[in-house]
């Protein structure tokens, strides 16, 4: 038996015809606002969005052909537990998890502030 195919963001592909998890307009506006600021700073250059059965993922890349620097995930099944949103680093470590997207994105917003020498 062959393993399931892998999506470009490193998650198993789901070919079942069931409801997909996706980001709504408000969530995408918050994520894309942060993405735009990071692109303007030259930190990020590309992104990918995946809507799978149990998770929606927004991945950001420094270059197109690399692994994602960060993944912003939405997992509705974790709503009552750790929180629906998470930011995952390139090494797979969860950097922040919570119930509010704005609070979770703050872990990436801190990278916008650089000390002036």
C-alpha positions as protocol buffer text, in pm:
chain_id: "A"
residue {
  index: 1
  type: UNK
  ca { x: 0 y: 0 z: 0 }
}
residue {
  index: 2
  type: UNK
  ca { x: 137 y: 340 z: -99 }
}
residue {
  index: 3
  type: UNK
  ca { x: 147 y: 633 z: 143 }
}
residue {
  index: 4
  type: UNK
  ca { x: -94 y: 920 z: 67 }
}
residue {
  index: 5
  type: UNK
  ca { x: 36 y: 1194 z: -165 }
}
residue {
  index: 6
  type: UNK
  ca { x: 182 y: 1502 z: 4 }
}
residue {
  index: 7
  type: UNK
  ca { x: 65 y: 1860 z: -66 }
}
residue {
  index: 8
  type: UNK
  ca { x: 319 y: 2135 z: -150 }
}
residue {
  index: 9
  type: UNK
  ca { x: 309 y: 2248 z: 214 }
}
residue {
  index: 10
  type: UNK
  ca { x: 402 y: 1906 z: 351 }
}
residue {
  index: 11
  type: UNK
  ca { x: 61 y: 1787 z: 469 }
}
residue {
  index: 12
  type: UNK
  ca { x: -110 y: 1467 z: 351 }
}
residue {
  index: 13
  type: UNK
  ca { x: -343 y: 1518 z: 57 }
}
residue {
  index: 14
  type: UNK
  ca { x: -706 y: 1439 z: 124 }
}
residue {
  index: 15
  type: UNK
  ca { x: -907 y: 1327 z: -178 }
}
residue {
  index: 16
  type: UNK
  ca { x: -1232 y: 1251 z: 7 }
}
residue {
  index: 17
  type: UNK
  ca { x: -1533 y: 1456 z: -93 }
}
residue {
  index: 18
  type: UNK
  ca { x: -1620 y: 1616 z: 239 }
}
residue {
  index: 19
  type: UNK
  ca { x: -1640 y: 1964 z: 382 }
}
residue {
  index: 20
  type: UNK
  ca { x: -1313 y: 2154 z: 372 }
}
residue {
  index: 21
  type: UNK
  ca { x: -1185 y: 2394 z: 633 }
}
residue {
  index: 22
  type: UNK
  ca { x: -1101 y: 2737 z: 494 }
}
residue {
  index: 23
  type: UNK
  ca { x: -1019 y: 3086 z: 611 }
}
residue {
  index: 24
  type: UNK
  ca { x: -1304 y: 3337 z: 597 }
}
residue {
  index: 25
  type: UNK
  ca { x: -1269 y: 3689 z: 460 }
}
residue {
  index: 26
  type: UNK
  ca { x: -1191 y: 3850 z: 797 }
}
residue {
  index: 27
  type: UNK
  ca { x: -918 y: 3596 z: 871 }
}
residue {
  index: 28
  type: UNK
  ca { x: -761 y: 3634 z: 526 }
}
residue {
  index: 29
  type: UNK
  ca { x: -761 y: 4014 z: 561 }
}
residue {
  index: 30
  type: UNK
  ca { x: -564 y: 3990 z: 887 }
}
residue {
  index: 31
  type: UNK
  ca { x: -320 y: 3735 z: 746 }
}
residue {
  index: 32
  type: UNK
  ca { x: -269 y: 3920 z: 417 }
}
residue {
  index: 33
  type: UNK
  ca { x: -215 y: 4251 z: 598 }
}
residue {
  index: 34
  type: UNK
  ca { x: 71 y: 4093 z: 792 }
}
residue {
  index: 35
  type: UNK
  ca { x: 197 y: 3923 z: 476 }
}
residue {
  index: 36
  type: UNK
  ca { x: 201 y: 4256 z: 288 }
}
residue {
  index: 37
  type: UNK
  ca { x: 406 y: 4425 z: 561 }
}
residue {
  index: 38
  type: UNK
  ca { x: 656 y: 4140 z: 564 }
}
residue {
  index: 39
  type: UNK
  ca { x: 688 y: 4146 z: 183 }
}
residue {
  index: 40
  type: UNK
  ca { x: 750 y: 4522 z: 196 }
}
residue {
  index: 41
  type: UNK
  ca { x: 1035 y: 4456 z: 440 }
}
residue {
  index: 42
  type: UNK
  ca { x: 1178 y: 4189 z: 208 }
}
residue {
  index: 43
  type: UNK
  ca { x: 1132 y: 3909 z: 463 }
}
residue {
  index: 44
  type: UNK
  ca { x: 870 y: 3703 z: 280 }
}
residue {
  index: 45
  type: UNK
  ca { x: 830 y: 3653 z: -95 }
}
residue {
  index: 46
  type: UNK
  ca { x: 566 y: 3389 z: -160 }
}
residue {
  index: 47
  type: UNK
  ca { x: 272 y: 3211 z: 0 }
}
residue {
  index: 48
  type: UNK
  ca { x: 48 y: 2909 z: -45 }
}
residue {
  index: 49
  type: UNK
  ca { x: -301 y: 2835 z: 84 }
}
residue {
  index: 50
  type: UNK
  ca { x: -438 y: 2487 z: 141 }
}
residue {
  index: 51
  type: UNK
  ca { x: -794 y: 2401 z: 240 }
}
residue {
  index: 52
  type: UNK
  ca { x: -802 y: 2042 z: 363 }
}
residue {
  index: 53
  type: UNK
  ca { x: -1065 y: 1841 z: 546 }
}
residue {
  index: 54
  type: UNK
  ca { x: -943 y: 1910 z: 900 }
}
residue {
  index: 55
  type: UNK
  ca { x: -714 y: 2210 z: 859 }
}
residue {
  index: 56
  type: UNK
  ca { x: -672 y: 2528 z: 655 }
}
residue {
  index: 57
  type: UNK
  ca { x: -309 y: 2639 z: 614 }
}
residue {
  index: 58
  type: UNK
  ca { x: -151 y: 2965 z: 499 }
}
residue {
  index: 59
  type: UNK
  ca { x: 221 y: 2901 z: 441 }
}
residue {
  index: 60
  type: UNK
  ca { x: 478 y: 3175 z: 390 }
}
residue {
  index: 61
  type: UNK
  ca { x: 809 y: 3134 z: 208 }
}
residue {
  index: 62
  type: UNK
  ca { x: 1129 y: 3331 z: 179 }
}
residue {
  index: 63
  type: UNK
  ca { x: 1177 y: 3182 z: -169 }
}
residue {
  index: 64
  type: UNK
  ca { x: 934 y: 2988 z: -385 }
}
residue {
  index: 65
  type: UNK
  ca { x: 1124 y: 2659 z: -394 }
}
residue {
  index: 66
  type: UNK
  ca { x: 1187 y: 2632 z: -19 }
}
residue {
  index: 67
  type: UNK
  ca { x: 1000 y: 2480 z: 271 }
}
residue {
  index: 68
  type: UNK
  ca { x: 765 y: 2726 z: 443 }
}
residue {
  index: 69
  type: UNK
  ca { x: 914 y: 2958 z: 704 }
}
residue {
  index: 70
  type: UNK
  ca { x: 585 y: 2964 z: 892 }
}
residue {
  index: 71
  type: UNK
  ca { x: 244 y: 2800 z: 867 }
}
residue {
  index: 72
  type: UNK
  ca { x: -67 y: 2971 z: 999 }
}
residue {
  index: 73
  type: UNK
  ca { x: -315 y: 2692 z: 1068 }
}
residue {
  index: 74
  type: UNK
  ca { x: -686 y: 2686 z: 1142 }
}
residue {
  index: 75
  type: UNK
  ca { x: -811 y: 2363 z: 1306 }
}
residue {
  index: 76
  type: UNK
  ca { x: -1179 y: 2389 z: 1411 }
}
residue {
  index: 77
  type: UNK
  ca { x: -1163 y: 2059 z: 1604 }
}
residue {
  index: 78
  type: UNK
  ca { x: -932 y: 2227 z: 1858 }
}
residue {
  index: 79
  type: UNK
  ca { x: -1182 y: 2506 z: 1929 }
}
residue {
  index: 80
  type: UNK
  ca { x: -1270 y: 2374 z: 2276 }
}
residue {
  index: 81
  type: UNK
  ca { x: -913 y: 2272 z: 2363 }
}
residue {
  index: 82
  type: UNK
  ca { x: -595 y: 2467 z: 2279 }
}
residue {
  index: 83
  type: UNK
  ca { x: -749 y: 2706 z: 2030 }
}
residue {
  index: 84
  type: UNK
  ca { x: -848 y: 2705 z: 1666 }
}
residue {
  index: 85
  type: UNK
  ca { x: -541 y: 2899 z: 1535 }
}
residue {
  index: 86
  type: UNK
  ca { x: -171 y: 2816 z: 1547 }
}
residue {
  index: 87
  type: UNK
  ca { x: 155 y: 2949 z: 1405 }
}
residue {
  index: 88
  type: UNK
  ca { x: 401 y: 2671 z: 1329 }
}
residue {
  index: 89
  type: UNK
  ca { x: 770 y: 2731 z: 1255 }
}
residue {
  index: 90
  type: UNK
  ca { x: 980 y: 2574 z: 980 }
}
residue {
  index: 91
  type: UNK
  ca { x: 1093 y: 2298 z: 1216 }
}
residue {
  index: 92
  type: UNK
  ca { x: 734 y: 2201 z: 1304 }
}
residue {
  index: 93
  type: UNK
  ca { x: 739 y: 2362 z: 1647 }
}
residue {
  index: 94
  type: UNK
  ca { x: 416 y: 2539 z: 1747 }
}
residue {
  index: 95
  type: UNK
  ca { x: 520 y: 2899 z: 1817 }
}
residue {
  index: 96
  type: UNK
  ca { x: 180 y: 3015 z: 1937 }
}
residue {
  index: 97
  type: UNK
  ca { x: -170 y: 2873 z: 1964 }
}
residue {
  index: 98
  type: UNK
  ca { x: -494 y: 3040 z: 2065 }
}
residue {
  index: 99
  type: UNK
  ca { x: -859 y: 3121 z: 2011 }
}
residue {
  index: 100
  type: UNK
  ca { x: -804 y: 3469 z: 1859 }
}
residue {
  index: 101
  type: UNK
  ca { x: -623 y: 3506 z: 1525 }
}
residue {
  index: 102
  type: UNK
  ca { x: -489 y: 3855 z: 1603 }
}
residue {
  index: 103
  type: UNK
  ca { x: -330 y: 3732 z: 1927 }
}
residue {
  index: 104
  type: UNK
  ca { x: -171 y: 3433 z: 1752 }
}
residue {
  index: 105
  type: UNK
  ca { x: -31 y: 3649 z: 1470 }
}
residue {
  index: 106
  type: UNK
  ca { x: 145 y: 3873 z: 1723 }
}
residue {
  index: 107
  type: UNK
  ca { x: 427 y: 3618 z: 1743 }
}
residue {
  index: 108
  type: UNK
  ca { x: 507 y: 3706 z: 1380 }
}
residue {
  index: 109
  type: UNK
  ca { x: 439 y: 4079 z: 1421 }
}
residue {
  index: 110
  type: UNK
  ca { x: 725 y: 4102 z: 1671 }
}
residue {
  index: 111
  type: UNK
  ca { x: 957 y: 4023 z: 1385 }
}
residue {
  index: 112
  type: UNK
  ca { x: 854 y: 4354 z: 1223 }
}
residue {
  index: 113
  type: UNK
  ca { x: 1022 y: 4550 z: 1502 }
}
residue {
  index: 114
  type: UNK
  ca { x: 1399 y: 4565 z: 1461 }
}
residue {
  index: 115
  type: UNK
  ca { x: 1641 y: 4752 z: 1685 }
}
residue {
  index: 116
  type: UNK
  ca { x: 1807 y: 5053 z: 1523 }
}
residue {
  index: 117
  type: UNK
  ca { x: 2183 y: 5063 z: 1558 }
}
